[in-house]
């Protein structure tokens, strides 16, 4: 995948956007990812309960990575109980956990309460959407590891259409940091009561504007400028920037072709480490 390290936030975001489709293909061809995608495609339709999902290490790992929950893979008992819980019950475990990714996984997988199966698993379109989610999540996480500012901006772009209230913003630490930075609010605002935080954000920005893609792009540009100024991101003398600027310009005009360099792939480890 094309490295984003050392680039200014705005340039890194543009480079990511102009090469996204090609990079998603590269994600899918990675040996570990390809193995997990194949396992998911071949076996998800045979899984009839959260218990069976947890027992299939490759498919379980695929699902957890797809929902950005890789750090919680070892918490199998908690994940199983969560997936078996009934979301309509306000006291259910899924409603008591604070991680929005777990709730989203619960909704998307759609297991019947009490440990039953899911009608989604036999749907080819649902399977295809899950594979796209998996690839997109890995690409976004890789971008964030290489370039923190770009990672925050790209995460915001990916989720902006799903944001309806300021509480949606505040429950996601990355989106909250993006918005604080873009709107010029100090990081110390997190110490304020959440209702007061909402009022502060409302005074700065009409959240309904996030339905407009042009407004999202304007916020990303504002964030990029402020973030780089605050973090002291220096790119003027970086030879990589000069090369990438030309690549991005050509890519946006349709004339940029990605070439493969002789750089070893970094594989973080096989699925056996999750056993």
For each residue, the residues with C-beta under 8 A, 3 or more apart:
1: 23 26 27 139 142
2: 15 19 23 258
3: 6 146
4: 7 12 15 16 143 146 147 150
5: 146 147
6: 3 147 235 238 240 241
7: 4 11 12 15 147 150 235 238 240 241 244
8: 11 12 149 224 228 233 235 241
9: 12 13 147 149 150 153 223 224 227 228 233
10: 13 14 220 221 224 225 228
11: 7 8 14 15 235 241 244 245 248
12: 4 7 8 9 15 16 143 147 149 150
13: 9 10 16 17 150 153 154 157 220 224
14: 10 11 17 18 248 252
15: 2 4 7 11 12 18 19 244 247 248 251
16: 4 12 13 19 20 23 143 150 154
17: 13 14 20
18: 14 15 247 248 251 252 256
19: 2 15 16 22 23 251 256 258
20: 16 17 23 24 139
21: 24 25
22: 19 25 26 258
23: 1 2 16 19 20 26 27 139
24: 20 21 27 28 132 135 136 139
25: 21 22 28 29
26: 1 22 23 29 30
27: 1 23 24 30 33 135 138 139 142
28: 24 25 33 34 37 135
29: 25 26 33 34
30: 26 27 33 34 265 267
31: 34 35 265 267
32: 35 36 267 268 269 270 271
33: 27 28 29 30 36 37 134 135 138
34: 28 29 30 31 37 38
35: 31 32 38 39 58 271
36: 32 33 39 40 58 59 61 62 65 134 271
37: 28 33 34 40 41 62 131 134
38: 34 35 41 42
39: 35 36 42 43 56 58 59 62
40: 36 37 43 44 58 59 62 63 127 130 131 134
41: 37 38 44 127 131
42: 38 39
43: 39 40 46 47 56 58 59
44: 40 41 47 59 121 127 130
45: 121 122 127
46: 43
47: 43 44 52 53 56 59 117 121
48: 52 116 117
49: 52 53 111 115 116 117
50: 53 54 79 80 83 84 111 115
51: 54 55 80 115
52: 47 48 49 55 56
53: 47 49 50 56 59 60 63 83 109
54: 50 51 60 76 79 80
55: 51 52 60
56: 39 43 47 52 53 59 60
57: 60 61 271 272 274 275
58: 35 36 39 40 43 61 62 271
59: 36 39 40 43 44 47 53 56 62 63
60: 53 54 55 56 57 63 64 73 76 274
61: 36 57 58 64 65 70 73 271 274
62: 36 37 39 40 58 59 65 66 134
63: 40 53 59 60 66 67 105 109 130
64: 60 61 67 69 70 72 73 79
65: 36 61 62 68 69 70 134 137 138
66: 62 63 130 133 134 137
67: 63 64 101 102 104 105 108 133 137
68: 65 101 137 141
69: 64 65 72 73 79 99 101 102 105
70: 61 64 65 73
71:
72: 64 69 75 78 79 99 102
73: 60 61 64 69 70 76 274
74: 274
75: 72 78 79
76: 54 60 73 79 80
77: 80 81
78: 72 75 81 82 93
79: 50 54 64 69 72 75 76 82 83 102
80: 50 51 54 76 77 83 84
81: 77 78 84 85 93
82: 78 79 85 93 94 97 102 106
83: 50 53 79 80 94 105 106 109 111
84: 50 80 81 111 113 114 115
85: 81 82 89 92 93 94 95 106 113
86: 89 92 113 114
87: 92 94 95 103 106 107 113
88: 92 113
89: 85 86 92 95
90: 95
91: 95 96
92: 85 86 87 88 89 95 96
93: 78 81 82 85 96 97
94: 82 83 85 87 97 102 103 106
95: 85 87 89 90 91 92 103
96: 91 92 93
97: 82 93 94 102 103
98: 171
99: 69 72 102 103
100: 103 104 171 172
101: 67 68 69 104 105
102: 67 69 72 79 82 94 97 99 105 106
103: 87 94 95 97 99 100 106 107
104: 67 100 101 107 108
105: 63 67 69 83 101 102 108 109
106: 82 83 85 87 94 102 103 109 111
107: 87 103 104 110
108: 67 104 105 120 130
109: 53 63 83 105 106 118 120
110: 107 118 119 120
111: 49 50 83 84 106 115 116 117 118
112: 115 116 117 118
113: 84 85 86 87 88 116
114: 84 86
115: 49 50 51 84 111 112
116: 48 49 111 112 113
117: 47 48 49 111 112 121
118: 109 110 111 112 121
119: 110 122 123
120: 108 109 110 123 126
121: 44 45 47 117 118 126 127
122: 45 119
123: 119 120 126 127
124: 127 128
125: 128 129
126: 120 121 123 129 130
127: 40 41 44 45 121 123 124 130 131
128: 124 125 131 132
129: 125 126 132 133
130: 40 44 63 66 108 126 127 133 134
131: 37 40 41 127 128 134 135
132: 24 128 129 135 136
133: 66 67 129 130 136 137
134: 33 36 37 40 62 65 66 130 131 137 138
135: 24 27 28 33 131 132 138 139
136: 24 132 133 139 140 158
137: 65 66 67 68 133 134 140 141
138: 27 33 65 134 135 141 142
139: 1 20 23 24 27 135 136 142 143
140: 136 137 143 144 151 154 155 158
141: 68 137 138 144 145 151
142: 1 27 138 139 145 146
143: 4 12 16 139 140 146 147 150 151 154
144: 140 141 147 148 150 151 152 154 155
145: 141 142 151
146: 3 4 5 142 143 150 151
147: 4 5 6 7 9 12 143 144 150 151
148: 144 151 152 231
149: 8 9 12 152 153 223 224 227 228 231 233
150: 4 7 9 12 13 16 143 144 146 147 153 154
151: 140 141 143 144 145 146 147 148 154 155 174
152: 144 148 149 155 156 174 177 178 181 223 227
153: 9 13 149 150 156 157 178 220 223 224 227
154: 13 16 140 143 144 150 151 157 158
155: 140 144 151 152 158 159 174 175 178
156: 152 153 159 160 174 175 178 179 216 219 220 223
157: 13 153 154 160 216 220
158: 136 140 154 155
159: 155 156 162 163 172 175
160: 156 157 163 210 216
161: 210 211
162: 159 168
163: 159 160 168 169 175 207 210
164: 168 207
165: 168 169 207
166: 169 170 197 198 201 202 207
167: 170 171 194 198
168: 162 163 164 165 171 172 175
169: 163 165 166 172 175 176 179 201 207
170: 166 167 176 194 197 198
171: 98 100 167 168 176
172: 100 159 168 169 175 176
173: 176 177
174: 151 152 155 156 177 178
175: 155 156 159 163 168 169 172 178 179
176: 169 170 171 172 173 179 180 190
177: 152 173 174 180 181 187
178: 152 153 155 156 174 175 181 182 223
179: 156 169 175 176 182 183 185 201 205
180: 176 177 183 185 186 187 189
181: 152 177 178 184 185 223 226 227 230
182: 178 179 219 220 222 223 226
183: 179 180 201 204 205
184: 181 204 226
185: 179 180 181 189 200 201 204
186: 180 189
187: 177 180 190
188: 191
189: 180 185 186 192 197 200
190: 176 187 197
191: 188
192: 189 196 197 200
193: 196 197
194: 167 170 197 198
195: 198 199
196: 192 193 199 200
197: 166 170 189 190 192 193 194 200 201
198: 166 167 170 194 195 201 202
199: 195 196 202 203
200: 185 189 192 196 197 203 204
201: 166 169 179 183 185 197 198 204 205 207
202: 166 198 199 205 206 207
203: 199 200
204: 183 184 185 200 201
205: 179 183 201 202 209
206: 202 209
207: 163 164 165 166 169 201 202 210
208: 211
209: 205 206 212 215
210: 160 161 163 207 215 216
211: 161 208 215
212: 209 215 216
213: 216 217
214: 217 218
215: 209 210 211 212 218 219
216: 156 157 160 210 212 213 219 220
217: 213 214 220 221
218: 214 215 221 222
219: 156 182 215 216 222 223
220: 10 13 153 156 157 182 216 217 223 224
221: 10 217 218 224 225
222: 182 218 219 225 226
223: 9 149 152 153 156 178 181 182 219 220 226 227
224: 8 9 10 13 149 153 220 221 227 228
225: 10 221 222 228 229
226: 181 182 184 222 223 229 230
227: 9 149 152 153 181 223 224 230 231 233
228: 8 9 10 149 224 225 231 232 233
229: 225 226 232
230: 181 226 227
231: 148 149 227 228
232: 228 229
233: 8 9 149 227 228
234: 237 238
235: 6 7 8 11 238 241
236: 241
237: 234
238: 6 7 234 235 241 242
239: 242 243
240: 6 7 243 244
241: 6 7 8 11 235 236 238 244 245
242: 238 239 245 246
243: 239 240 246 247
244: 7 11 15 240 241 247 248
245: 11 241 242 248 249
246: 242 243 249 250
247: 15 18 243 244 250 251 256
248: 11 14 15 18 244 245 251 252 256
249: 245 246 252 253
250: 246 247 253 255 256
251: 15 18 19 247 248 254 255 256
252: 14 18 248 249 256
253: 249 250 256
254: 251
255: 250 251
256: 18 19 247 248 250 251 252 253
257:
258: 2 19 22
259:
260:
261:
262:
263:
264:
265: 30 31
266:
267: 30 31 32 270
268: 32
269: 32 272 273
270: 32 267 273
271: 32 35 36 57 58 61 274 275
272: 57 269 275
273: 269 270
274: 57 60 61 73 74 271
275: 57 271 272
